[in-house]
Amino acid sequence: MSKRRGKSVDEAAPETLTPEERRDQRKRDRLRKKAGREPIGKPSPWRKVAIIGIPVAVIAVVAAVLVVANLPTPCISLVPVPAESGVPAFPSHTNPNFGTSWCPSASEVYGTAPLLTIDISGNKVSIPGQIGMNDTYAGNYECDLPIVTEPSADGLTPGTINILSDWDYEYNLSTFFDIWSETFSSVAVSSSATSQPIVYQSNDILGYTSNTSEGVYLFVDNQLSSQGPLLDISTLDNTLTPYPSCLGNIYGTGHTILITYSNSTAHSYVPMGDGVDDVTQVANPEAAALLFNGAEPHFGFLTPMVQATAKLLHSSLDWLELRLVH
C-alpha cells in the first residue's frame, strides 16, 4: 500500500485552514512577494500570458513567413511611361534615327497580347492589322512600335494587340489608340458607314459620343470597368503564352476587353452557336470557337478552368445563351 504524503500548511486547501493558519499564510505570501517571488498557488498573470502567448506568437510568425515565401512574385515590375518619353511614335522620315526612337530592337523585355473588341450599336468594328508598323522608310528601314497588330494573314484572332516592349513600361488603352491614329488616318465602323476618327475617350469611341440614349462602356473580362482610356492593358494577356511566363502566373491569361457604344451597361455581345452574332446578326466564322474565347460570362483569369472547359462547344449551350441574352 502506498503511503499518502501529508500536506504542509502552504499546500493545504484554504477551507481546511484555521483562521490563525490563514493569517500566517497571507503573511508568508506577502514576504514572498516582497522578495520577488509569487505566493504558492497564485501564478503571475504575466506568466500565464507568456506561457500561452509566446507559442501562439511563434506559430503565427512561422505561418506568416511560410505564406509570404509561397506567394508568387512578379519577375518583372512594370512602371508608367515616363513623361519625358512621350507617347510611342514613329521617327521622322527625314531622320529615322532608330537608335533613339520608339522602334524596338529584337531584345524585348516582355511580351503580352490583349484582345480588344469594339462594338458600335451592334456593329463589330474590324481592327486593322499592322497598326504600329511602318515600312515606308528609305533604305528598307522598318519601324515597329511597342504596340502593334499583326497582319491578318498571321492567323491571330482579330483584335489581338501585341505588346512587344524593350522597356518595362505599362501601356494603356489610350496608348493603343494613339498608335492606331498615327498609323491610319481613319476607320470605317461598317462597310456602309462613313470614315470615323480614331479616338477613344470616356465619352467618345471612334467619333460616337455619349448622349441621353447611348453611352460608351468598357468591359474587362465581362465586368463593367470605370478605367476607360487609362486601363492598363500590359497585364491582360489573352493568348495564354505571355513572355516571361510569370506575367501569366501573376496576372492570369485569357482576358478580354470590350468597348461598346450602346444604350445599356449590360454586356450583350455573345457569339451564338448557330453561326450568327447575337448583336450584329451576321455570319460569324468564329461561332464554333471555344466557349471561353467568347464574351459570355467566364472566369478569364483562371487559366486551368478555361482549359478544362474549353472543349465545350456553343451548340451544346444554346439554350443557356438564349436565356442569358433574352
N, C-alpha and C positions, 0 to 999 in steps of 0.2 A: 504494500500500500504506500502510495506516495505521500510525502509529508506536505502539509499546507503551510506555506510560509506566512508568518504573521505580518501584518501591515504596520508601518510606522505611523506616527500621528500625522505626518505630512501626506501620506498616501491614503489615509482613511477617508471614507465618504463623509461629506460635510454634515449629513444628518446624524451620523453616529458620534460626532464630537460633542463634548460638553461645552458649555459657554466659555469656561476657562481655556480649554484647548483651542477653541476657535480664536480667542483673543491672542493666544500665543502664536497661532499660525499666521494671523494677519501681521503680527509684529515681525515674525521671521520673513514674511513676504516683503514688507517694507524695507527691511535691511538688505534683502537680495536685490531689490530694485535699485536701492542706493548704490549698491556695489556694481551695478550694470548688468545684473542677471535677472531674468524674468522669474516670477513666482512659479513654483511647481504646479503643473496642471493648468497654467494660463499662458499658452504660447503667444508670442507677439503677433499682432495683426499684420505687421510688415513681413514677418517670417512666413505667414500664410500666403501673402501676396507673392513673395519670392518663390515659394515652393510651387505655386500654381502658375504664376505669370511668366517666369523665366522660360520654362519648357515650351509654353504656348508661343512666346515671342520668338524663340529659336525656330520652332516649326514654321511659323509664319514667314520668317526671313528666308529660310531654306526654300519654302514653296514659291515665294516671290522671285527668288533667284532662278529657280528652275523654269518658271513661266516666262520670265524675260529672256532667258537663254534660248528658249524654244520658239520665241516669236520670230516670224520672218522679217528680215531687214532688207530694205532696198539695196541692190548692188549699184544703183545709180541714183543720185539725188538731183532732181530737176529744179531749175531756178527760172524765174521770169526773164524774158529777153531784156537785157539792159537798155535803158532809154537811149543811150548814145548809139546803140547799134541800129535803131530804127526798125522799120518793117522790112522783112526779107524782100529784096528787089533785084531785078536783073541789072547788071552793069551797063553803062552807056555803050552804044555801038561804036562810038568814036574812041572809047578807051576801055576795051574789055579786059581789065586787069583782074583776072580771076583769082589771083593770089590774095587780094584784099577785098574780095566780093563775097556775096552770099552763096555763090555757086560751090556746092560741096565737092570735096575730092572723094576718093574711094575709102576714106577712113571714118565711116560713120561711128559715132559714139553710141547711138541707139536707133532702132527702127521699130515702128509700130504702124498699124493700118486700121484706122477708124472707118466705120461705114456710115455714110450720110444719105438720107432720103429726104427729098423736098417735095411736098405735095401742095399744090396751089388749087384750091377749090375743086379737089378731086382729080387734078391732072398731075401725074407724077413727072417731075422735071428731069430731063436727061442731063446728067452732069457729064460734060465732055471729058475725053481723055486728053493727056498731055498738058493739063494745067501745070504751071510751074516749070515747063520745059521750053527752051528756046534754042533752035539750031540754025538761026539765020545770021550768025556772026561770020565775018570774013575769016578766011583761013580754016574753015571747017571747025571752028570753035563751037562748042555746045555748052549751054548752061542749064543745069537742073537745080532749082531752088530746094530748100529742105522739105517743102511740102509739094507733092505732085500727085497727079492722077495718071496712071499708066495708059498707054494706047489701048483702045478697046480690043485689039487683036490679041492682047496678052491673056485674055480669058478671065480676068478678075471680075467679081461681082460689080455691076455698075454702081458708082457712088463710093467705091473704095478709095480712100485717101491714103497715100503712102507718105509717112513721115520718115525721112532718112536724114538724120541731123548729125553734122560734125560737132555740134555743141550740145551741152546738157541743158538745153533751153525748153521751157514749156511753150507750147503753141496753142492758141485758142481758135475758136470758130472765126473770129474776125480776121485773124491772120490768113486763114484759108481763103476767105472771100476777097481779101486784099490781093492775094496772089492770083486768084481766078480773074479778077478785074484787070490785073496787069497783063495777063496772058491773052485774054479775049476782051473785046470791047462791049459785047452784049450777049444776051442769052434769049432763046425762044422757049417760052414756057410750054408751048404745044405747037404742033405743025400749023395750026390756023391762027396762032397768036402773033402779035407784033413783037419785035425785039424789045427786051426789057433790060434795064440797067442791072449790073451785077452788084448788089448791095444787100447787106443783112444788118439790120438794127432791131432793137427790141420791138419796134412798131412798124417795121418795113422789111419785107423779104422780096427781093427781085422787083422792086417798084410797086409791090402790092402793100398798101399801108392799112393799118388798123382803122376801123370806123365803128359805127354804132352796131353793125350787124356781124362783122367779121374781124378777126384778130390774128396776130402772129403768135404761134405757140411752139415751144420747144419741148421735145420728149427725149429722155435718156433712159434706155432700157425700159421703154414703155411707161415711164413715170414723168409727169409734168415737171419741168425744171424752170427755175427763175434765173438761171445763169445767163441765158441769151448769148450774145456775141462773146462774152467773157468765158464761156465754157472751155475748160482745158481739155483738149482732145488728145493730148500726148499719152494718156494712160487708159484710153478707151479702145483698146485693140479689139478687132472683130475676127481676125484670121486664125486665132489660136496659136500663132507662132511669132510672137514679138521677139525682138533682139535688144538686149540679152533676155534670156528666158525668165529671169527674176521679175521682169515687168509683168509678165503674166501671172507669176506666183503671188505677187503682192496685190496687183490691181484687178486680176481676173481677165478673162477674154470673152469673146462672143458678144461684145457690147454693140448697141445700135443707137444711132442718133437720128431723130426725125424732126424736121421743121415743117409745120403746116400753116396754111392760111385758110382759115375756115370759121364757121360760126359756132364752134364748140371746143371746149377744153378737153373733150374726150378723144382719146387716141383711137381712130377709126380705120386706119389703113390695114387691111387684112388680106393677104394673098389667099384666094379661095382654091379649094381642091379641084374645082371644075375647069380650071384654066382661065378664070376671069377675075380680075381685080375687083374687089367689092366697091372700091371708091371710083376707079376710073372706068369700070365696066368694059374694059378692052382685054383682048387676049394677053395672057401673061405667060411667057415661055418658061418662067421660073416657078410656076404654080406647083410643080411636083418637087420643089426644093424641100430640104429637110425642115422639119417642123420648127426648130428653134432658129432658123435663119430668117423667119418671117417677123412681122411686127406684132403678132399677137402676144398676150402676156406670157412672160417667161422669166427664168432666173438667169439672165445673161452673164452674171458674174460667177456662176457655178459651173465651171467647165466640165467636171465629171458628170454632172446631171445633164448638161447639154449633150455630151457624147453618148450617155446611156440611153437617152430618149430620142436621139436624132434619127433612129430608124423608123419612127412613126411617120406615116405619110398623111398629108392633108385629107386625102379622101376618106380616111378612117375616122376623121373628126369633123366632118362637115356639119353634122347635127349640132355639135357644140359651138362651132364658129357662128352658125346662123343664130343660135340663141344669144351668144355674146354680142353680136353686132346689131341684131334686130330686137 
